[in-house]
């Protein structure tokens, strides 16, 4: 019974977080990214292959989670995956463009 309740609680928490992310103001904010700041942060990791559209999207989801104290990795991962799959190609292309720009800036700096 405990395991079943844990699963139900997890699903509820994921659904609540997704509802929060998909609210109009938050969802718009997800698509805003400070390229220079992210480039500085990601330059320290020095690994271009990890700068993908999805990784940038997930980073934004993590940041939004921190704002409302959602830090559980499982909730973040499940929510990010579900939201990413529901994005339109145009919405995903925003993050593809960001990733391309950041990788280009890092190539120039290195």
KOLSEKE-445594 format. One line per 8 residues: their letters; for each residue x, z, y of N, C-alpha, C, CB. Coordinates in Angstrom, 3 decimals, padded with zeros to 6 digits. Glycine has a CB too. Layout:
residues N
a) X,Z,Y,X,Z,Y,X,Z,Y,X,Z,Y  ...
This chain:
residues 110
xxxxxxxx) 000.819,000.000,-001.192,000.000,000.000,000.000,000.862,000.000,001.256,-000.931,001.198,-000.002  001.945,000.768,001.268,002.828,000.816,002.423,003.409,-000.552,002.741,003.946,001.811,002.187  003.853,-001.244,001.700,004.450,-002.559,001.886,003.443,-003.535,002.495,004.973,-003.099,000.550  002.199,-003.483,002.024,001.152,-004.342,002.547,000.862,-004.010,004.007,-000.118,-004.207,001.708  000.830,-002.723,004.342,000.589,-002.299,005.712,001.734,-002.728,006.614,000.399,-000.784,005.780  002.962,-002.617,006.118,004.116,-003.065,006.893,004.005,-004.555,007.209,005.422,-002.777,006.131  003.577,-005.337,006.231,003.421,-006.774,006.427,002.342,-007.054,007.464,003.080,-007.467,005.100  001.242,-006.350,007.387,000.154,-006.528,008.357,000.630,-006.138,009.752,-001.088,-005.686,007.955
xxxxxxxx) 001.349,-005.023,009.858,001.888,-004.581,011.147,002.847,-005.624,011.717,002.604,-003.225,010.997  003.714,-006.161,010.872,004.667,-007.177,011.309,003.931,-008.415,011.823,005.617,-007.557,010.155  002.956,-008.867,011.090,002.180,-010.043,011.510,001.495,-009.771,012.847,001.128,-010.421,010.433  000.921,-008.580,012.998,000.274,-008.223,014.265,001.272,-008.215,015.419,-000.399,-006.852,014.150  002.434,-007.628,015.183,003.450,-007.575,016.241,003.940,-008.971,016.612,004.635,-006.708,015.800  004.145,-009.822,015.619,004.562,-011.205,015.881,003.480,-011.920,016.682,004.848,-011.965,014.550  002.242,-011.794,016.261,001.144,-012.459,016.970,000.995,-011.946,018.397,-000.164,-012.262,016.215  001.164,-010.650,018.596,001.101,-010.085,019.950,002.230,-010.627,020.830,001.173,-008.549,019.892
xxxxxxxx) 003.432,-010.692,020.261,004.569,-011.202,021.020,004.378,-012.683,021.356,005.875,-010.999,020.233  003.890,-013.454,020.407,003.632,-014.876,020.646,002.585,-015.042,021.749,003.159,-015.574,019.343  001.539,-014.236,021.705,000.505,-014.295,022.751,001.116,-014.005,024.116,-000.637,-013.290,022.454  001.991,-013.003,024.169,002.675,-012.678,025.429,003.521,-013.865,025.910,003.570,-011.422,025.252  004.339,-014.422,025.029,005.221,-015.535,025.400,004.418,-016.738,025.864,006.114,-015.928,024.221  003.312,-017.000,025.206,002.531,-018.192,025.519,001.588,-018.002,026.709,001.737,-018.603,024.312  001.579,-016.802,027.286,000.788,-016.624,028.509,001.387,-017.519,029.591,000.766,-015.113,028.969  000.559,-017.959,030.483,000.939,-019.004,031.447,002.240,-018.700,032.200,-000.177,-019.197,032.446
xxxxxxxx) 002.328,-017.542,032.821,003.510,-017.233,033.645,004.775,-017.084,032.815,003.277,-015.958,034.435  004.676,-016.421,031.686,005.851,-016.216,030.841,006.302,-017.544,030.250,005.551,-015.199,029.719  005.351,-018.333,029.761,005.695,-019.616,029.134,006.427,-020.520,030.118,004.430,-020.321,028.612  005.983,-020.552,031.375,006.691,-021.341,032.391,008.101,-020.825,032.607,005.926,-021.322,033.712  008.253,-019.516,032.597,009.564,-018.889,032.836,010.558,-019.217,031.720,009.408,-017.364,032.961  010.058,-019.390,030.499,010.923,-019.712,029.355,011.733,-020.983,029.629,010.077,-019.885,028.069  011.131,-021.912,030.343,011.757,-023.215,030.560,012.750,-023.233,031.716,010.701,-024.241,030.806  012.880,-022.131,032.424,013.854,-022.058,033.517,015.142,-021.419,033.011,013.283,-021.254,034.720
xxxxxxxx) 016.233,-022.117,033.252,017.510,-021.650,032.735,018.576,-021.875,033.799,017.880,-022.376,031.408  019.386,-020.887,034.072,020.487,-021.021,035.015,021.684,-021.604,034.253,020.845,-019.635,035.683  021.886,-022.910,034.406,022.935,-023.618,033.661,024.309,-022.997,033.888,022.965,-025.092,034.063  024.642,-022.676,035.131,025.973,-022.129,035.420,026.187,-020.778,034.750,026.172,-021.993,036.925  025.183,-019.923,034.806,025.292,-018.611,034.173,025.434,-018.752,032.656,024.066,-017.745,034.516  024.601,-019.584,032.060,024.676,-019.773,030.612,026.008,-020.409,030.213,023.506,-020.642,030.125  026.509,-021.301,031.027,027.797,-021.929,030.731,028.905,-020.882,030.732,028.110,-023.044,031.754  028.884,-019.987,031.712,029.889,-018.925,031.768,029.804,-018.019,030.546,029.721,-018.099,033.042
xxxxxxxx) 028.590,-017.652,030.179,028.394,-016.773,029.024,028.847,-017.471,027.742,026.912,-016.349,028.908  028.413,-018.712,027.574,028.704,-019.434,026.340,030.155,-019.906,026.264,027.777,-020.619,026.210  030.813,-020.010,027.404,032.224,-020.401,027.409,033.069,-019.353,026.689,032.730,-020.595,028.856  032.643,-018.113,026.769,033.378,-017.023,026.112,033.329,-017.149,024.594,032.808,-015.666,026.537  032.217,-017.668,024.063,032.113,-017.805,022.612,032.968,-018.959,022.123,030.654,-018.011,022.191  033.193,-019.947,023.003,034.101,-021.066,022.730,033.734,-021.829,021.454,035.526,-020.555,022.622  032.437,-021.990,021.202,032.008,-022.738,020.031,030.829,-023.631,020.394,031.634,-021.785,018.879  031.124,-024.869,020.721,030.126,-025.822,021.206,029.004,-026.077,020.208,030.792,-027.124,021.546
xxxxxxxx) 029.313,-026.052,018.926,028.304,-026.437,017.941,027.124,-025.473,017.907,028.931,-026.520,016.568  027.301,-024.271,018.437,026.204,-023.313,018.469,025.347,-023.446,019.723,026.748,-021.911,018.373  025.687,-024.366,020.596,024.886,-024.591,021.797,023.917,-025.725,021.486,025.789,-024.929,023.048  022.762,-025.324,020.988,021.729,-026.287,020.620,020.473,-026.006,021.428,021.429,-026.230,019.100  019.551,-026.944,021.392,018.277,-026.746,022.080,017.599,-025.487,021.552,017.353,-027.979,021.899  017.567,-025.346,020.235,016.894,-024.192,019.645,017.606,-022.885,019.998,016.813,-024.349,018.126  018.939,-022.888,019.994,019.659,-021.639,020.309,019.396,-021.196,021.745,021.175,-021.821,020.089  019.300,-022.153,022.670,018.993,-021.798,024.057,017.556,-021.297,024.180,019.216,-023.006,024.987
xxxxxxxx) 016.636,-021.963,023.484,015.240,-021.534,023.478,015.134,-020.101,022.931,014.373,-022.511,022.631  015.794,-019.859,021.822,015.727,-018.531,021.205,016.337,-017.472,022.113,016.442,-018.533,019.849  017.408,-017.824,022.804,018.028,-016.894,023.753,017.025,-016.502,024.839,019.295,-017.526,024.390  016.244,-017.468,025.301,015.216,-017.173,026.309,014.124,-016.276,025.724,014.596,-018.482,026.849  013.771,-016.496,024.467,012.759,-015.654,023.818,013.283,-014.220,023.696,012.384,-016.220,022.413  014.543,-014.081,023.319,015.163,-012.754,023.219,015.139,-012.054,024.573,016.617,-012.866,022.703  015.492,-012.794,025.629,015.507,-012.212,026.976,014.116,-011.744,027.393,016.043,-013.230,027.992  013.107,-012.543,027.093,011.732,-012.135,027.416,011.330,-010.913,026.595,010.743,-013.298,027.160
xxxxxxxx) 011.776,-010.856,025.357,011.488,-009.693,024.525,012.051,-008.417,025.119,012.042,-009.896,023.136  013.273,-008.491,025.637,013.885,-007.315,026.249,013.036,-006.784,027.411,015.300,-007.651,026.740  012.399,-007.688,028.137,011.592,-007.277,029.293,010.417,-006.391,028.891,011.075,-008.504,030.031  009.926,-006.571,027.682,008.789,-005.756,027.230,009.171,-004.891,026.026,007.593,-006.660,026.868  010.460,-004.696,025.837,011.000,-003.822,024.789,010.688,-004.314,023.370,010.452,-002.424,024.965  010.699,-005.632,023.178,010.605,-006.201,021.828,012.019,-006.612,021.455,009.588,-007.436,021.754  012.644,-005.833,020.583,014.043,-006.085,020.232,014.241,-006.250,018.731,014.917,-004.956,020.740  013.182,-006.107,017.959,013.279,-006.240,016.507,013.611,-007.687,016.144,011.957,-005.794,015.823
xxxxxxxx) 014.724,-007.876,015.466,015.198,-009.222,015.131,014.210,-010.029,014.316,016.485,-009.132,014.384  013.511,-009.374,013.407,012.553,-010.096,012.566,011.372,-010.611,013.397,012.043,-009.185,011.428  010.886,-009.787,014.313,009.785,-010.214,015.182,010.235,-011.370,016.073,009.282,-009.031,016.049  011.430,-011.241,016.640,011.959,-012.301,017.511,012.125,-013.601,016.722,013.316,-011.873,018.134  012.752,-013.529,015.552,012.994,-014.742,014.755,011.698,-015.422,014.343,013.806,-014.403,013.514  010.767,-014.655,013.807,009.500,-015.241,013.374,008.734,-015.842,014.551,008.641,-014.185,012.675  008.734,-015.137,015.668,008.029,-015.626,016.857,008.680,-016.891,017.405,007.996,-014.543,017.941  009.997,-016.861,017.532,010.716,-018.029,018.072,010.489,-019.253,017.185,012.236,-017.731,018.190
xxxxxxxx) 010.568,-019.065,015.874,010.346,-020.197,014.961,008.942,-020.770,015.099,010.582,-019.765,013.517  007.966,-019.893,015.157,006.572,-020.337,015.246,006.309,-021.053,016.577,005.616,-019.134,015.091  006.809,-020.491,017.665,006.602,-021.113,018.980,007.338,-022.448,019.049,007.085,-020.172,020.117  008.592,-022.487,018.565,009.379,-023.728,018.597,008.645,-024.851,017.864,010.774,-023.503,017.966  008.091,-024.539,016.715,007.372,-025.556,015.939,006.127,-026.055,016.661,006.982,-024.999,014.578  005.585,-025.237,017.551,004.371,-025.635,018.267,004.656,-026.371,019.578,003.530,-024.418,018.552  005.927,-026.386,020.014,006.264,-027.082,021.263,006.109,-028.588,021.091,007.705,-026.741,021.708  005.753,-029.235,022.168,005.667,-030.690,022.153,007.083,-031.271,022.235,004.777,-031.211,023.329
xxxxxxxx) 007.252,-032.537,021.883,008.573,-033.162,022.034,009.086,-033.102,023.478,008.515,-034.615,021.571  008.211,-033.215,024.435,008.626,-033.151,025.845,009.140,-031.747,026.177,007.444,-033.533,026.787  008.453,-030.738,025.688,008.895,-029.365,025.936,010.243,-029.105,025.264,007.843,-028.358,025.428  010.410,-029.569,024.045,011.693,-029.408,023.355,012.808,-030.164,024.063,011.581,-029.887,021.911  012.469,-031.297,024.657,013.492,-032.114,025.326,014.109,-031.375,026.509,012.889,-033.443,025.801  013.364,-030.453,027.116,013.917,-029.647,028.206,015.135,-028.878,027.695,012.843,-028.665,028.777  015.010,-028.277,026.533,016.107,-027.494,025.967,017.221,-028.392,025.432,015.588,-026.590,024.851  016.865,-029.576,024.940,017.895,-030.538,024.517,018.738,-030.948,025.720,017.249,-031.792,023.854
xxxxxxxx) 018.090,-031.172,026.850,018.809,-031.541,028.070,019.719,-030.409,028.522,017.824,-031.904,029.188  019.205,-029.181,028.526,020.038,-028.022,028.889,021.267,-027.934,027.977,019.213,-026.707,028.802  021.059,-028.073,026.677,022.175,-027.961,025.729,023.219,-029.040,025.985,021.666,-028.057,024.281  022.769,-030.254,026.229,023.685,-031.365,026.514,024.474,-031.092,027.787,022.908,-032.692,026.646  023.789,-030.609,028.827,024.466,-030.309,030.091,025.512,-029.208,029.915,023.442,-029.894,031.157  025.167,-028.176,029.209,026.106,-027.063,029.015,027.313,-027.519,028.201,025.408,-025.877,028.312  027.082,-028.263,027.135,028.216,-028.765,026.337,029.104,-029.680,027.173,027.710,-029.521,025.087  028.522,-030.500,028.029,029.316,-031.397,028.893,030.163,-030.606,029.868,028.400,-032.357,029.666
xxxxxx) 029.569,-029.581,030.469,030.325,-028.738,031.414,031.474,-028.051,030.685,029.398,-027.678,032.083  031.221,-027.554,029.491,032.277,-026.886,028.730,033.387,-027.866,028.346,031.692,-026.235,027.470  033.019,-029.104,028.038,034.035,-030.128,027.719,034.938,-030.382,028.925,033.356,-031.455,027.275  034.353,-030.424,030.098,035.126,-030.673,031.319,036.076,-029.503,031.604,034.177,-030.899,032.523  035.603,-028.300,031.389,036.405,-027.102,031.679,037.515,-026.876,030.667,035.516,-025.885,031.721  037.360,-027.394,029.476,038.364,-027.129,028.431,039.416,-028.185,028.380,037.713,-027.018,027.084
